[in-house]
Amino acid sequence: MRQLPAILSILLCFSPAGKAQEVDLQTWVNQKQYADVIRYAANLSAADSASYATMNAIAQACEGLLDYREAFGYYLHCLQMDTTDAGILTALARTATNLGKAPEAEYYFQKVLAADSTNFYANYQLARLYFQLGDYEGALEKYDYLLEQHEENPTLLRNRGDCYMRLENPPAAISSYFEAYRLNRENAGLAGTLINAMLRMGGDWAAGALAVCDTALSYNPGNRLLEQNKGMALYFNKKYAEADTLYAALMAKGDSSYLTLKYGGASRYYAGQYMRSIEPLEAAYQKDTASVEVCLLLGSALGKTYDRTRAYRLLDKAGEGMQPDPFLLNQLTLFRAETFQRDARLQEAIALYYQLWKANPSRIDPLWQIASMTFRPNQSGYENDNLRERGLFAQVLYVAEFLKSGGGDAAQLSFIRKLLESFYEDAFFRTVTELPMTAPDGKKSKISVIDLRGLINRIPGEPGGVRQNSL
């Protein structure tokens, strides 16, 4: 046998005969000197394999060095010498788990529980194993059992919340996460998990997430992950200016993560800072050129500022990658319309605004855009009959829908009233009873002069032209 290290030689001198080797190996294990144990084990004789303590110590050293395959073999050898040792059964289950031997791991944990059903470690590790295997109901059952005895254990509560999340039950998950967080407010990772679950729910939950962010940051000031969480919470609560300020500070400190760039740019966009939103959105686009939202907002920001040619390409790309989400589809239509409008492609813009209104008739803002683009001081200001018919349709539709909505100050329609009065006067002097109209989609219709007079009379203010007459 090779010369032993000095520490082992000293221990041998003071150890009882026949026991020195066993005690010293376990001492090394206890001192985490795993490599020394493995080196020493290489010189053991075949007879040493009959020593339970020696094999157990070598197994522990292998496990300490993350050599789970060797550790499993040594523990299995120990089990053959003592089939009832709960410690060895637990060690076999533990190393089997690390080797991905799920059936063996479950078998040995169940053997431990057969002897003692209350064994905390075996129940806990089985819960973790079931979670890894996707058996979230089985894991949840184990966590509920453990929480009956340890009801204020934040780790168990958090893990139970993870099970609920995988079972698509966010409210139950949030409840479990919150209980865990209440018991351990200093845990930034736990706070982040709770915040993300609340933001996923949206609505009132998002407002609650913002409160959790503030509390968590009071315990962990300057924590970048929590600051990112707060940025998201501000964004989801539509506090875009505040979110912009926070994200700007994060980017100034060197945070170039995708989510910071994406939502930092989006916050600036929705705060009306279109030019400033371009840089972070551009950086986010370079990290993920397939993101629909990034293409959508970057395209719109460019369309509102200086590069409408590229804006069209990005908006088209957003449309190609967009899922059939009504909100995003409406946003795409709106942004395209705005870009056409700024590029003086008015007929294309009008067609899209009209499409937007048809999809959601409760919105009258698209009709306002159409009315503003087709407005003239009077009916003689239109260049041809087609534009005159389209202008009359747009003004009539906008006024009718505005009055129907009952929102806003109808007095602001006074300038449209003057235009409609000019249409009425022209019809009166030409002794016609109907006026032709053309919708943005090309459909033809007519409005009687009597109906036009009735619509004008519903607009507050003094009539500016000829009073109602029988034509």
TAWO-V892709 format. One record per residue. N is the residue number from 1. OMEGA is omega in radians with two decimals (999 if undefined). D_LAST is the distance of its C-alpha to the last C-alpha in Angstrom with 2 decimals. Layout:
BEGIN
n:N omega:OMEGA d_last:D_LAST
n:N omega:OMEGA d_last:D_LAST
END
This chain:
BEGIN
n:1 omega:-3.11 d_last:124.57
n:2 omega:3.12 d_last:123.17
n:3 omega:-3.08 d_last:123.91
n:4 omega:3.01 d_last:121.63
n:5 omega:-3.05 d_last:119.52
n:6 omega:-3.09 d_last:121.36
n:7 omega:-3.14 d_last:119.26
n:8 omega:3.11 d_last:119.97
n:9 omega:3.12 d_last:123.71
n:10 omega:-3.13 d_last:123.88
n:11 omega:3.12 d_last:122.12
n:12 omega:-3.12 d_last:124.50
n:13 omega:-3.07 d_last:127.45
n:14 omega:-3.11 d_last:126.22
n:15 omega:3.09 d_last:124.88
n:16 omega:-3.13 d_last:126.88
n:17 omega:3.11 d_last:128.43
n:18 omega:-3.09 d_last:126.14
n:19 omega:-3.02 d_last:123.01
n:20 omega:-3.07 d_last:122.57
n:21 omega:-3.08 d_last:120.38
n:22 omega:-3.11 d_last:117.97
n:23 omega:-3.08 d_last:117.59
n:24 omega:3.12 d_last:117.14
n:25 omega:3.14 d_last:114.42
n:26 omega:3.09 d_last:112.41
n:27 omega:3.09 d_last:112.93
n:28 omega:3.12 d_last:111.51
n:29 omega:-3.14 d_last:108.50
n:30 omega:3.13 d_last:108.04
n:31 omega:3.11 d_last:108.20
n:32 omega:3.10 d_last:105.58
n:33 omega:-3.01 d_last:108.17
n:34 omega:-3.10 d_last:106.86
n:35 omega:3.12 d_last:107.94
n:36 omega:3.11 d_last:111.50
n:37 omega:-3.11 d_last:111.55
n:38 omega:3.12 d_last:110.40
n:39 omega:3.14 d_last:112.97
n:40 omega:-3.09 d_last:115.71
n:41 omega:-3.11 d_last:114.65
n:42 omega:-3.10 d_last:115.23
n:43 omega:-3.14 d_last:118.98
n:44 omega:3.13 d_last:119.30
n:45 omega:3.13 d_last:121.49
n:46 omega:-3.13 d_last:120.56
n:47 omega:-3.12 d_last:122.32
n:48 omega:-3.12 d_last:119.85
n:49 omega:3.10 d_last:117.10
n:50 omega:-3.13 d_last:118.75
n:51 omega:3.13 d_last:117.95
n:52 omega:-3.08 d_last:114.81
n:53 omega:3.14 d_last:114.47
n:54 omega:-3.13 d_last:114.84
n:55 omega:3.14 d_last:112.24
n:56 omega:3.14 d_last:109.84
n:57 omega:3.12 d_last:110.24
n:58 omega:3.10 d_last:109.64
n:59 omega:3.13 d_last:106.55
n:60 omega:3.12 d_last:105.16
n:61 omega:3.09 d_last:105.90
n:62 omega:3.13 d_last:104.08
n:63 omega:3.11 d_last:101.09
n:64 omega:3.10 d_last:101.21
n:65 omega:3.10 d_last:101.02
n:66 omega:3.06 d_last:98.02
n:67 omega:-3.00 d_last:100.17
n:68 omega:-3.13 d_last:98.88
n:69 omega:3.10 d_last:100.34
n:70 omega:-3.13 d_last:103.90
n:71 omega:-3.13 d_last:103.36
n:72 omega:-3.14 d_last:102.20
n:73 omega:3.12 d_last:105.37
n:74 omega:3.12 d_last:107.66
n:75 omega:3.13 d_last:105.94
n:76 omega:3.08 d_last:106.27
n:77 omega:3.11 d_last:109.98
n:78 omega:-3.12 d_last:110.26
n:79 omega:3.13 d_last:108.56
n:80 omega:3.13 d_last:111.24
n:81 omega:3.12 d_last:113.80
n:82 omega:-3.03 d_last:111.96
n:83 omega:-3.10 d_last:109.28
n:84 omega:-3.07 d_last:108.38
n:85 omega:-3.11 d_last:107.74
n:86 omega:3.13 d_last:104.23
n:87 omega:3.12 d_last:104.19
n:88 omega:3.09 d_last:104.82
n:89 omega:3.12 d_last:102.26
n:90 omega:3.14 d_last:99.69
n:91 omega:3.09 d_last:100.68
n:92 omega:3.12 d_last:100.35
n:93 omega:-3.11 d_last:96.87
n:94 omega:-3.13 d_last:95.87
n:95 omega:3.07 d_last:97.12
n:96 omega:3.09 d_last:95.72
n:97 omega:-3.13 d_last:92.29
n:98 omega:3.09 d_last:92.68
n:99 omega:-3.09 d_last:93.76
n:100 omega:3.11 d_last:90.70
n:101 omega:-3.03 d_last:92.96
n:102 omega:-3.13 d_last:90.60
n:103 omega:3.13 d_last:92.48
n:104 omega:3.14 d_last:95.78
n:105 omega:-3.14 d_last:94.27
n:106 omega:-3.13 d_last:92.83
n:107 omega:-3.09 d_last:96.15
n:108 omega:3.06 d_last:98.23
n:109 omega:3.12 d_last:95.88
n:110 omega:3.07 d_last:95.97
n:111 omega:3.10 d_last:99.77
n:112 omega:-3.10 d_last:99.73
n:113 omega:3.08 d_last:97.45
n:114 omega:3.12 d_last:99.64
n:115 omega:-3.13 d_last:102.38
n:116 omega:-3.06 d_last:100.17
n:117 omega:-3.11 d_last:96.58
n:118 omega:-3.09 d_last:95.86
n:119 omega:-3.04 d_last:96.73
n:120 omega:-3.04 d_last:93.99
n:121 omega:-3.12 d_last:94.37
n:122 omega:3.11 d_last:94.33
n:123 omega:-3.12 d_last:91.25
n:124 omega:-3.13 d_last:89.43
n:125 omega:3.05 d_last:90.33
n:126 omega:3.10 d_last:89.34
n:127 omega:3.11 d_last:85.92
n:128 omega:3.13 d_last:85.56
n:129 omega:3.12 d_last:86.77
n:130 omega:3.12 d_last:84.30
n:131 omega:-3.14 d_last:81.47
n:132 omega:-3.14 d_last:82.61
n:133 omega:-3.13 d_last:82.71
n:134 omega:3.09 d_last:79.15
n:135 omega:-3.02 d_last:80.37
n:136 omega:3.07 d_last:78.28
n:137 omega:3.12 d_last:78.75
n:138 omega:3.11 d_last:82.53
n:139 omega:-3.13 d_last:82.44
n:140 omega:3.12 d_last:80.33
n:141 omega:3.13 d_last:82.84
n:142 omega:-3.14 d_last:85.67
n:143 omega:3.10 d_last:83.86
n:144 omega:3.12 d_last:83.01
n:145 omega:-3.12 d_last:86.70
n:146 omega:-3.13 d_last:87.88
n:147 omega:3.05 d_last:85.40
n:148 omega:3.12 d_last:86.89
n:149 omega:-3.07 d_last:90.05
n:150 omega:-2.95 d_last:88.54
n:151 omega:-3.14 d_last:85.19
n:152 omega:3.09 d_last:84.80
n:153 omega:-3.05 d_last:85.59
n:154 omega:3.13 d_last:82.80
n:155 omega:3.11 d_last:83.78
n:156 omega:3.14 d_last:83.55
n:157 omega:3.12 d_last:80.22
n:158 omega:-3.13 d_last:78.79
n:159 omega:3.07 d_last:80.06
n:160 omega:3.08 d_last:78.62
n:161 omega:3.10 d_last:75.25
n:162 omega:3.10 d_last:75.61
n:163 omega:3.14 d_last:76.14
n:164 omega:3.12 d_last:72.98
n:165 omega:3.13 d_last:70.99
n:166 omega:3.09 d_last:72.32
n:167 omega:3.10 d_last:71.43
n:168 omega:3.07 d_last:67.80
n:169 omega:-3.06 d_last:68.06
n:170 omega:3.14 d_last:67.03
n:171 omega:3.12 d_last:66.84
n:172 omega:3.12 d_last:70.45
n:173 omega:-3.13 d_last:71.50
n:174 omega:3.12 d_last:69.98
n:175 omega:-3.13 d_last:71.77
n:176 omega:3.10 d_last:75.06
n:177 omega:-3.09 d_last:74.56
n:178 omega:3.09 d_last:73.72
n:179 omega:3.11 d_last:76.90
n:180 omega:-3.13 d_last:78.88
n:181 omega:3.11 d_last:77.26
n:182 omega:-3.12 d_last:77.93
n:183 omega:-3.08 d_last:81.61
n:184 omega:-3.06 d_last:81.70
n:185 omega:3.14 d_last:79.20
n:186 omega:-3.05 d_last:81.21
n:187 omega:-3.08 d_last:80.53
n:188 omega:3.14 d_last:77.89
n:189 omega:3.10 d_last:77.67
n:190 omega:3.10 d_last:77.03
n:191 omega:3.13 d_last:74.33
n:192 omega:3.10 d_last:72.65
n:193 omega:3.12 d_last:72.75
n:194 omega:-3.12 d_last:71.16
n:195 omega:-3.12 d_last:68.45
n:196 omega:3.12 d_last:67.53
n:197 omega:3.14 d_last:67.32
n:198 omega:3.12 d_last:65.02
n:199 omega:3.10 d_last:62.75
n:200 omega:3.14 d_last:62.56
n:201 omega:3.14 d_last:61.08
n:202 omega:3.10 d_last:58.48
n:203 omega:3.14 d_last:56.42
n:204 omega:3.12 d_last:58.57
n:205 omega:-3.12 d_last:61.64
n:206 omega:3.10 d_last:60.71
n:207 omega:3.09 d_last:60.76
n:208 omega:3.12 d_last:64.17
n:209 omega:3.13 d_last:65.38
n:210 omega:3.10 d_last:64.71
n:211 omega:3.10 d_last:66.94
n:212 omega:3.11 d_last:69.68
n:213 omega:-3.11 d_last:69.48
n:214 omega:3.12 d_last:70.13
n:215 omega:-3.11 d_last:73.04
n:216 omega:3.13 d_last:74.55
n:217 omega:3.08 d_last:74.36
n:218 omega:3.07 d_last:76.13
n:219 omega:-3.08 d_last:79.04
n:220 omega:-3.10 d_last:78.73
n:221 omega:3.11 d_last:77.44
n:222 omega:3.12 d_last:76.66
n:223 omega:-3.02 d_last:76.65
n:224 omega:-3.14 d_last:74.51
n:225 omega:3.11 d_last:73.52
n:226 omega:3.08 d_last:72.35
n:227 omega:3.06 d_last:70.43
n:228 omega:3.08 d_last:68.71
n:229 omega:-3.13 d_last:67.98
n:230 omega:3.08 d_last:66.46
n:231 omega:3.11 d_last:64.27
n:232 omega:-3.13 d_last:62.94
n:233 omega:3.10 d_last:62.47
n:234 omega:-3.13 d_last:60.53
n:235 omega:-3.11 d_last:58.35
n:236 omega:3.06 d_last:57.67
n:237 omega:3.09 d_last:56.83
n:238 omega:3.04 d_last:54.31
n:239 omega:-2.94 d_last:56.39
n:240 omega:-3.13 d_last:55.96
n:241 omega:3.12 d_last:57.12
n:242 omega:3.11 d_last:60.31
n:243 omega:3.11 d_last:60.89
n:244 omega:3.14 d_last:60.51
n:245 omega:-3.11 d_last:63.14
n:246 omega:-3.13 d_last:65.55
n:247 omega:3.10 d_last:65.14
n:248 omega:3.11 d_last:65.56
n:249 omega:3.11 d_last:68.86
n:250 omega:-3.14 d_last:69.98
n:251 omega:3.09 d_last:69.26
n:252 omega:3.12 d_last:71.07
n:253 omega:3.06 d_last:74.08
n:254 omega:3.13 d_last:74.09
n:255 omega:3.13 d_last:72.17
n:256 omega:3.12 d_last:70.72
n:257 omega:-3.06 d_last:70.29
n:258 omega:-3.09 d_last:67.32
n:259 omega:3.10 d_last:65.68
n:260 omega:3.13 d_last:66.04
n:261 omega:-3.09 d_last:64.46
n:262 omega:-3.06 d_last:61.65
n:263 omega:3.00 d_last:60.68
n:264 omega:3.09 d_last:61.54
n:265 omega:3.13 d_last:59.07
n:266 omega:3.12 d_last:56.46
n:267 omega:3.11 d_last:56.90
n:268 omega:-3.14 d_last:56.32
n:269 omega:-3.08 d_last:53.25
n:270 omega:3.03 d_last:51.62
n:271 omega:3.11 d_last:52.76
n:272 omega:-3.14 d_last:50.60
n:273 omega:-3.00 d_last:53.70
n:274 omega:-3.12 d_last:52.58
n:275 omega:-3.12 d_last:55.00
n:276 omega:-3.11 d_last:57.94
n:277 omega:-3.02 d_last:57.21
n:278 omega:-3.06 d_last:57.81
n:279 omega:3.12 d_last:61.61
n:280 omega:3.11 d_last:62.47
n:281 omega:3.09 d_last:59.91
n:282 omega:3.12 d_last:61.37
n:283 omega:3.09 d_last:64.85
n:284 omega:3.13 d_last:63.75
n:285 omega:3.12 d_last:62.23
n:286 omega:3.11 d_last:65.60
n:287 omega:-3.13 d_last:67.27
n:288 omega:-3.08 d_last:64.79
n:289 omega:-3.11 d_last:62.51
n:290 omega:-3.10 d_last:61.21
n:291 omega:-3.14 d_last:59.75
n:292 omega:-3.08 d_last:56.07
n:293 omega:3.13 d_last:55.41
n:294 omega:3.10 d_last:57.29
n:295 omega:-3.10 d_last:55.52
n:296 omega:-3.07 d_last:52.17
n:297 omega:3.12 d_last:52.79
n:298 omega:3.10 d_last:54.70
n:299 omega:3.13 d_last:52.05
n:300 omega:-3.14 d_last:49.31
n:301 omega:3.11 d_last:51.48
n:302 omega:3.11 d_last:52.13
n:303 omega:3.14 d_last:48.45
n:304 omega:-3.04 d_last:47.65
n:305 omega:-2.92 d_last:50.40
n:306 omega:-3.02 d_last:51.91
n:307 omega:-3.07 d_last:52.70
n:308 omega:3.09 d_last:49.58
n:309 omega:3.11 d_last:51.37
n:310 omega:3.12 d_last:53.85
n:311 omega:3.13 d_last:51.18
n:312 omega:-3.12 d_last:49.56
n:313 omega:-3.12 d_last:52.98
n:314 omega:3.13 d_last:53.75
n:315 omega:3.07 d_last:50.42
n:316 omega:3.13 d_last:50.89
n:317 omega:3.09 d_last:54.41
n:318 omega:3.13 d_last:53.20
n:319 omega:-3.14 d_last:50.81
n:320 omega:-3.08 d_last:53.68
n:321 omega:-3.02 d_last:55.96
n:322 omega:3.02 d_last:53.52
n:323 omega:-3.12 d_last:54.01
n:324 omega:3.09 d_last:51.00
n:325 omega:-3.07 d_last:50.54
n:326 omega:-3.12 d_last:46.86
n:327 omega:-3.11 d_last:47.33
n:328 omega:3.10 d_last:49.02
n:329 omega:3.08 d_last:46.57
n:330 omega:3.11 d_last:43.67
n:331 omega:3.13 d_last:45.70
n:332 omega:3.12 d_last:46.32
n:333 omega:-3.14 d_last:42.64
n:334 omega:-3.09 d_last:41.82
n:335 omega:3.08 d_last:44.68
n:336 omega:3.14 d_last:43.78
n:337 omega:3.14 d_last:40.18
n:338 omega:-3.13 d_last:41.48
n:339 omega:3.06 d_last:43.89
n:340 omega:-3.10 d_last:41.32
n:341 omega:3.14 d_last:39.11
n:342 omega:3.12 d_last:42.05
n:343 omega:3.12 d_last:42.90
n:344 omega:3.04 d_last:39.43
n:345 omega:-2.90 d_last:38.86
n:346 omega:-3.10 d_last:35.41
n:347 omega:3.09 d_last:33.99
n:348 omega:3.11 d_last:37.13
n:349 omega:-3.13 d_last:36.95
n:350 omega:3.14 d_last:33.32
n:351 omega:-3.13 d_last:34.23
n:352 omega:3.09 d_last:37.13
n:353 omega:3.13 d_last:35.28
n:354 omega:3.08 d_last:32.70
n:355 omega:3.13 d_last:35.68
n:356 omega:3.13 d_last:37.20
n:357 omega:3.14 d_last:34.16
n:358 omega:3.14 d_last:33.92
n:359 omega:-3.12 d_last:37.61
n:360 omega:-3.05 d_last:37.18
n:361 omega:3.13 d_last:33.65
n:362 omega:3.12 d_last:35.02
n:363 omega:3.10 d_last:35.50
n:364 omega:3.13 d_last:32.57
n:365 omega:3.05 d_last:34.71
n:366 omega:3.12 d_last:34.22
n:367 omega:3.09 d_last:30.43
n:368 omega:3.12 d_last:31.00
n:369 omega:3.12 d_last:33.06
n:370 omega:-3.13 d_last:30.37
n:371 omega:-3.11 d_last:27.70
n:372 omega:-3.13 d_last:30.13
n:373 omega:-3.12 d_last:31.01
n:374 omega:-3.09 d_last:27.45
n:375 omega:2.97 d_last:26.23
n:376 omega:-3.14 d_last:25.31
n:377 omega:3.08 d_last:24.59
n:378 omega:-3.00 d_last:21.11
n:379 omega:-3.14 d_last:19.26
n:380 omega:-3.12 d_last:20.98
n:381 omega:3.13 d_last:24.32
n:382 omega:-3.03 d_last:24.38
n:383 omega:-3.14 d_last:26.79
n:384 omega:-3.08 d_last:25.01
n:385 omega:-3.12 d_last:22.17
n:386 omega:3.13 d_last:24.43
n:387 omega:3.12 d_last:25.14
n:388 omega:3.13 d_last:21.52
n:389 omega:3.12 d_last:20.66
n:390 omega:3.12 d_last:23.79
n:391 omega:-3.14 d_last:23.09
n:392 omega:3.13 d_last:19.67
n:393 omega:-3.08 d_last:21.38
n:394 omega:-3.11 d_last:24.30
n:395 omega:-3.14 d_last:22.50
n:396 omega:-3.11 d_last:20.27
n:397 omega:-3.10 d_last:23.43
n:398 omega:-3.13 d_last:25.64
n:399 omega:-3.11 d_last:23.53
n:400 omega:-3.12 d_last:23.06
n:401 omega:3.11 d_last:26.81
n:402 omega:-3.14 d_last:27.89
n:403 omega:3.12 d_last:26.23
n:404 omega:-3.08 d_last:27.60
n:405 omega:3.13 d_last:31.07
n:406 omega:-3.13 d_last:31.24
n:407 omega:3.08 d_last:33.60
n:408 omega:-3.11 d_last:33.69
n:409 omega:-3.10 d_last:31.99
n:410 omega:3.13 d_last:28.20
n:411 omega:3.14 d_last:28.27
n:412 omega:3.12 d_last:29.36
n:413 omega:-3.03 d_last:25.83
n:414 omega:-3.12 d_last:24.76
n:415 omega:3.06 d_last:25.11
n:416 omega:3.11 d_last:22.91
n:417 omega:-3.13 d_last:20.29
n:418 omega:3.10 d_last:20.22
n:419 omega:-3.14 d_last:19.82
n:420 omega:3.07 d_last:16.91
n:421 omega:-3.12 d_last:15.26
n:422 omega:3.05 d_last:15.80
n:423 omega:-3.13 d_last:14.14
n:424 omega:-3.12 d_last:11.00
n:425 omega:3.14 d_last:11.23
n:426 omega:3.12 d_last:12.00
n:427 omega:-3.14 d_last:9.05
n:428 omega:-3.09 d_last:6.79
n:429 omega:3.08 d_last:9.28
n:430 omega:3.12 d_last:9.65
n:431 omega:3.05 d_last:6.15
n:432 omega:-3.08 d_last:7.31
n:433 omega:3.14 d_last:6.64
n:434 omega:3.09 d_last:10.29
n:435 omega:-3.13 d_last:12.99
n:436 omega:3.08 d_last:16.60
n:437 omega:3.11 d_last:19.43
n:438 omega:3.13 d_last:23.22
n:439 omega:3.12 d_last:25.78
n:440 omega:3.11 d_last:29.18
n:441 omega:3.06 d_last:30.82
n:442 omega:-3.12 d_last:28.63
n:443 omega:-3.10 d_last:26.59
n:444 omega:3.06 d_last:23.04
n:445 omega:3.12 d_last:20.07
n:446 omega:3.02 d_last:16.28
n:447 omega:3.13 d_last:14.17
n:448 omega:3.14 d_last:10.69
n:449 omega:3.09 d_last:8.47
n:450 omega:3.11 d_last:8.75
n:451 omega:3.10 d_last:12.46
n:452 omega:3.11 d_last:12.75
n:453 omega:3.13 d_last:11.63
n:454 omega:3.11 d_last:14.13
n:455 omega:3.13 d_last:16.76
n:456 omega:-3.10 d_last:16.50
n:457 omega:3.12 d_last:17.01
n:458 omega:3.12 d_last:20.11
n:459 omega:-3.14 d_last:21.70
n:460 omega:3.09 d_last:23.99
n:461 omega:-3.13 d_last:23.65
n:462 omega:3.06 d_last:21.55
n:463 omega:-3.10 d_last:18.08
n:464 omega:-3.06 d_last:18.64
n:465 omega:-3.09 d_last:15.33
n:466 omega:3.10 d_last:12.02
n:467 omega:-3.13 d_last:11.57
n:468 omega:3.09 d_last:9.07
n:469 omega:3.06 d_last:6.08
n:470 omega:-3.08 d_last:3.80
n:471 omega:999 d_last:0.00
END
